[in-house]
Amino acid sequence: MGKKGGCGFVGWLMVLVILALLGVGIFLVVRHKMNKSDDDGDSIPGPPGAIQKKYSDALNVAVQFFDVQKAGKLNEDKITWRGDSALEDGSTVKLDLSKGMYDAGDHMKFGFPMAFTATVLSWSILEYGDQMEAVNQLGTAQDSLKWITDFLIHAHPSDNVLYVQDRPEDMTEKRPVFQVNASSPGSDVAAEAAAALASASLVFKKKDSDYSSTLLKHAKQLFSFADKYRGSYCDSIPGSATYYNSTGYGDELLWAASWLYHATGDRSYLQYVTGSNGNDFADFGNPSWFSWDNKLPGIQVLMVAMVLLARLTFLGEKDTSNSGLQQYRETAEAVMCGLIPDSPTATSSRTDGGLVWVSDWNALQQPVAAAFLASVYSDYLLTSGKRQFSCSGSTFKSSDLKKFARSQADYVLGDNPMKLSYLVGYGDKYPQFVHHRGASIPADASTGCSDGWKWLSSTDPNPNVAMGALVGGPFKNDSYVDDRNNTMQTEPSTYNSAAMVGLLSGLVATSSVVQSFN
């Protein structure tokens, strides 16, 4: 009995030791996955891992700027110094155009950049909605998106008419609206609106199928209008060129068709992008900068998803070798190679502090948008299992793209020579003289048509904080002049914020996986 009992004890002891070792091993593997840095290059994409507090806090701030910019009847008092505005917009043409968002620091609504804001915000939600949800920001982002898409639906009262711009009058004056139509076309703005509504239809597909169907119906109509009646909206509405001068409409047509393919699976849209229109408008082999005026880098990255992630819903595997798709992929890789500092083809236009730098005016637009694309492209590579790519003979990892994306985000959040956060409301030091009419005028002030100018030139900091505003940013020498009249550096915009929200959402957790839009 004693011998038998002794063997049993030893046996159970061995079992317990083995189980303990297995438990420790599993714990270490899980902890490694949760805490592993993407710098490793071997990160396994999956559900959101460990939350990165810095980016989570910044995202919580960044999404608030959309509430700052909302027009119309505000249902919630999220921004205490904001109130209802533009309630009569569209009344002169018997439409309710009260919603939407002001583009930047003044009281104007431009359909072109507003639609781009919606498209980028949709893309951010589609790729990183799970990470947004992990930090309780998904609902906020969806609500902000719907505030814009509601406006775009109302601005499209018939197949070939789109209202695109409010007049820059004081809010107490009449605000006439302008339209593009068959005789005065605006392919750029109509196609961007189509892209916005098509991408948003995917965002709301499960949440509200009826609304999603409405969005898609308008998207299809707007794309047909944009393609059939070709022309730039700046030619039809000359005054718009002063603010948002479109340099062409070909990129918007391809952008809209790309999103419509994702939303519908209709091969005709894919053929539109990869066929003769791609040859005419895609500018293959020439990397450029993603912005409200140039959608080509966005299209190129979006098309890579079709190749890498099998988003070719109705195509056979052999169709992924489509020459048009491959040209998009090669150009997308050229864009990515230009971003990585050690790449043979890296752009040399960077500040000493490490920020990619393209323009004095609104300098943060291009680096933030490029960093968002880099994050998305990195996750496409990881999700597909293809973790490396080549830049003129040099091999780089998907983690190199994440590292670049983080470097740009960190610069914005204060890791820069000025030690200044360019995201208003984040950190201990951020701009106090933001060029923003609502933020710079006391909430209880009574202003007429002209006496508001005194607040523009006031030497006092803004009485209201434009939470989440991403200001224009530094000069190439990394300097920043915090002066309300210094519009090129101190004015924020919704389209900058959309890219920033996407970038932060892609960095907020240690792992991410992108899903099929369909």
Number of C-alpha atoms within 10 A of each C-alpha: 6 7 8 8 10 11 12 12 12 11 12 12 12 12 12 12 12 12 12 12 12 12 12 12 12 12 12 12 12 13 13 12 19 18 17 18 16 21 14 11 17 15 21 17 21 14 15 21 20 16 18 15 12 15 22 22 15 23 25 20 18 23 23 21 23 28 22 24 24 24 26 20 13 15 8 9 11 12 17 10 17 18 18 13 17 22 15 17 22 20 15 12 12 9 15 17 25 22 24 27 27 22 23 22 23 17 22 20 26 22 27 25 25 27 30 24 25 28 28 28 26 29 23 25 28 20 22 27 22 20 27 27 16 19 19 13 19 18 13 17 22 18 13 21 26 21 19 23 24 18 22 28 19 17 22 21 13 13 15 21 21 26 24 26 20 22 19 14 14 16 16 11 11 16 20 16 17 16 20 24 20 16 12 18 27 30 28 28 31 36 31 34 34 34 33 32 37 32 31 30 29 26 25 19 18 11 12 11 14 13 17 21 17 14 25 25 16 21 32 21 18 28 28 19 23 30 20 13 17 18 22 24 27 23 15 17 17 11 13 19 13 8 9 14 16 19 13 17 26 23 27 30 29 28 28 32 29 25 28 28 22 25 23 16 17 15 16 13 19 22 16 16 28 22 16 12 15 21 13 12 17 25 15 19 15 13 19 19 18 22 21 22 20 19 23 27 28 22 25 27 23 23 28 26 24 20 21 18 17 16 20 23 15 11 12 9 10 7 12 18 11 12 12 21 22 17 22 27 24 19 24 29 22 22 26 28 26 19 23 21 17 14 18 13 17 17 17 11 13 17 18 12 16 17 25 25 21 19 16 14 16 22 21 28 27 22 26 29 28 27 29 33 27 30 26 28 22 26 26 28 23 26 20 16 13 14 18 15 16 14 18 11 9 12 11 18 20 25 24 23 27 25 19 24 28 21 18 24 23 16 20 24 23 19 16 21 15 15 14 20 23 29 29 26 22 22 15 10 16 19 26 21 24 31 28 25 20 21 23 25 21 15 14 7 8 9 13 12 11 8 10 16 13 10 17 20 12 15 11 12 17 23 15 20 21 30 21 27 33 31 31 26 28 26 20 19 12 17 14 19 15 18 20 26 16 15 18 20 26 28 24 30 25 26 26 25 27 29 27 32 27 29 28 30 30 33 25 26 25 23 25 27 21 22 14 14 14 12
